[in-house]
């Protein structure tokens, strides 16, 4: 798929792709490795999930060629 030009860039579509990536990381199984390598793989998967999930929750705007991602990192109230 060719890269999108700025005039064709859809920030909401980009955020949706990050949401999809977060879900893919969450569903991804661990490879058949053991010990320290398995632990490193699991830790990296957790970091990847957190990064992709944060970007997948972003409100994205593109104004005058500047992409702004707004991510609310405040704790959510319990029960929501």
N, C-alpha and C positions, 0 to 999 in steps of 0.2 A: 504494500500500500504506500503510495507516495506521500511524503510529508505535506501537511496542510500549509498553505500560505496564510499569512496573518489575516487576510480578508476572508478566508474560508475557515479559520480556526474557531472551533466551538468550545468554549471553556467548560460548559456543562457536560459535553461529551467526554472531555478529558477527565473530569471528576468521576463520571460514570465508569470510565476505564479503570481508574484507581479503585473504585468500589469492587469491580469485577476481579481485579488482581488480589485484593484483600481476601475475597471469598475463595479464590483459587489457592492461595497460600493456606487458608484455614482448612481446606479440604485435602490438601496435599499430604500424602503419607510419608513416613520416615523411610529412607532407603535402608537396605539390609546391611547396615554398618553397626559396629558395636563400640562400647566404651566411650572414650573421650570424643571421638569423631561423631558419634550419635548425639552426644550432648551438645557439641558445637553446632551441628545441623539444626537441632531443635531450638537452640537459643537464637540462631540466625533467622529461622522461620518465624519466631515470635517477634523479633525486631522488624522483619519485613511486613508482617501482618499489621503491627502497630503503625508503621509508616504509611502503608497503603490505605489503611482504614482512616487515619487522620486526613489524608488528602481526599479520600472518598467522601468524607463528611464536610469538605470545604464548600464555602460559597465562593464561586469564581466569577470575576468580572474582568473584562478586557476593555480598557478605555485608553484611547490614543496610543495604542501599541504597548500598554503596560498591563500585564497580567497580575491581578491581585487575588490572592487566596486568603479568605477569612476563615479561620478555624477557631471555634469556641472550645477552649481547653478547660473551662470551669467544670468542676464536678457537677454531675446531674443530681437533682434532688432525688432522694430515695423514694421508690415507689413509682417512678416514671420510666 
